[in-house]
């Protein structure tokens, strides 16, 4: 009617003339509803107002064995951000509603507006062969007049097929999801999504076939499994987790890139704009490609576990074969010795058997003596200038006011003066203490072979303390005399009672066993909690796996990374068994008063070896715990016992020729605890923190200087208020008054090299400030260990000693294995120093049996290399088993 039209025009002019607060259209008592039959693939350009509601009715055929996706796309042309247009899609089993402009929130409650929105409709299931389903799209608004475009289409390739790639575009307001159905005989698949562009950041989600589908940035994390993505994403999906044997792959582009390591966008604020005004992100889209590939079968799990067990159990078999061969060799040797001791029928004298039958070189070429006699080697390149390695004479010590050392007494008065052969001189000959001096030797604390032969070697450890030995008033001065000599032998530093030292070094094992129990139990509990949180929430950004090669088993997400740590445990246990067998043999030799076990070779102390084997086993256990859910908060689980192994190896190498002055277990573990403390502090606070790096570098350099002083003076110095005065005195007397070289040249060379290495590492850390502080700290320990080991080998060869076949093979083989192990270690399949999405860019496929990745091979090879390194330390000085300790040089 004309009157009605004029009234409506007049009402519109009145509303426009009102202030903004009063210009909101009020719903009238009468609203117009228009319903239209609509068709697919047709664009509807229409308008809607406060008193007009448009309804579009669609229908389509749904087949039971065929799924088709339906997608609704809208574009609102009017610019009324405060009066959005509401779209409601009513289906058989679900209702989907969204407004345009679509407002999504980012970090710090930032708002982002999107004018173009596309949503894929959830597809209800049907039991009929063919069913016609209806759905309706309702369009309404409070605006006076809002124009829009509506288009409903069918989604091609809505159902993903196995091993077929599919490319698509997605934006924050136009998410995509697709359906995958498990084919018969396939129980597990890997969903891989890739993109050539890192940003914008996106989210990949796996959801069950339920309505509604959560496909927006603000709700995609509500159900299912999800992970953020830049260029790569991979999620392993198991059929048992989805009762319908199918699932949705949902891809959502986030409004901001901060979750993927990107920078926050500039948030423009004009003077007249409100801080709550949404920002238009324009065309923020990403091209992606999805592929669903079959995962490994249960047979692959079984074969991989058998392969892992077979590799490490073969070391048990090889060790057993070597032990049997050595036993047969010893039996043969005993038979030859018995034949040598039995009188000949022709002459009535003992037979003479060449050395070559006994399994070692003749005396003249090697000089280490037979089994019945201990001789010292000739030293063609003796570093001490050809001087004999025995303590000073009693007269000299008496002139200094000392009671004299035990070795000095027996050398000067209790033994025959037999010349010692060095370069161009006669071979060493064994010294035999004379009878009159035997009581004096006993009184001074030295036990001769005849004295110790009368009682068993396994003395009780009760009431034996290390302090019991230092009861004389001048014992400290005696230590100064012995340990500050220019040329030291092992006998000088192996003067304490074996019972005392055995108890001292056994503490290493019991302490690390106690540490292991108290450390491992909360670790296991924590990682189980982590895994439970991942399984319950579905948030796969919590753990930094190599998702392209993460094979779940039970509740574990990456069973292969856990299984590959089995080598540490099995080889650590094997090393403990080898040490146990060696200790049993050594104790039996003591029980039968074997001369070699009593007075020859490097003193045998097995406590540190037991601690090393236990540390290797714990490294495997804690590395497995770390790989249950590797992330920023539990990194120290994987590295703590690496520090301990490096420290224990250095202590064992030093203990070989310094058994009396090696560090106690308490001080050693206290220093290692301090290292672990700095490791945690460095990772948490050290990244980009200049103050931390300055403090750590100063501590590193000071600790290096203190340790150098301790090693150079064999512990015979004091850190007190007079230390500066003594340092200045030494500098004045040795550098100003007279220019004299260092008294201990070899030690000085080692310590100068060690200081150069450590000062260089400290400078590198201060200048570069590496992000991975834990690895940097471990590199410091490994560099010092390798430096000391190389020095030990060089000095061993310079001293005329040799390396036997077994340790030589171990050194060569271990070096090769370490090289390959480090190659796989530096592949870097993931890193918790970056965001989870950035870490996944480093993910790679499995390379061994389709089950193990590069890091798993690192576990295999590094466990073998550590085991080989331990064997090197165990067998390195086996060539000295027939050499008297006063002829074995200290370096």
Secondary structure, DSSP 8 states (H G I E B T S, - for coil): -HHHHHHHHHHHHHHHHS-GGG-S----S--EEEEEE--TT-EEEEEEBTTEEEEEEEEEEEETTB--EEEEEEEE-S--TTS-EEEEEE-SS-EEEEEESEEEE-GGG-EEEESEEEEE-------SSEEEEEEEEEEEESSS-EEEEEEEEEETT-EE-BT--EEEEEESSS-EEEEEE--TT--EEEEEEE-S---S-EEEEEEES-SS---STTTTTSSSEEEEESSEEEEEEEGGG-TTSEEEEEEEE-S-SGGGT---------TTS-TT--EE--S-EEEEEEEEEE---HHHHHHHHHHHHHHHHHHHHHHHHHHHHHHHHHHHHHHHHHHHHSB-TTTSSB----GGGGTS--HHHH----SSS------TT-TTTT---S---HHHHHHTT----HHHHHHHTSB-------TTS-------B-GGGHHHHHHTT---HHHHTTS-S----TT--GGGG--STTHHHHHHHHHT-SS-BGGGG--S-HHHHHHHHHHHHHHHHHHHHHHHHHHHHHHHHHHHHHHHH-BTTSS---GGG---BTTBS-HHHHHTTHHHHHHHHHHHHHHHHHHHHHHHHHHTT-HHHHHBSS----HHHHHHHHHHHHHHHHHHHHHHS--GGGTHHHHHHHHHHHHHHHHHHHHTT-TTTS--HHHHHHHHHHHHHHHHHHHHH-TT-HHHHHHHHHHHHHHHHHHHHHHHTTT----STTHHHHHHHHHIIIIII-----SSHHHHHHHHHHHHHHHHHHHHHHHH--S-HHHHHHHHHHHHHHHHHHHHHHHHHHTT----HHHHHHHHHHHHHHHHHHHHHTT----TTS-HHHHHTT-----BTTTB-HHHHHHHHHHHHHHHHHHHHHHTTGGGTTSBGGGSB--
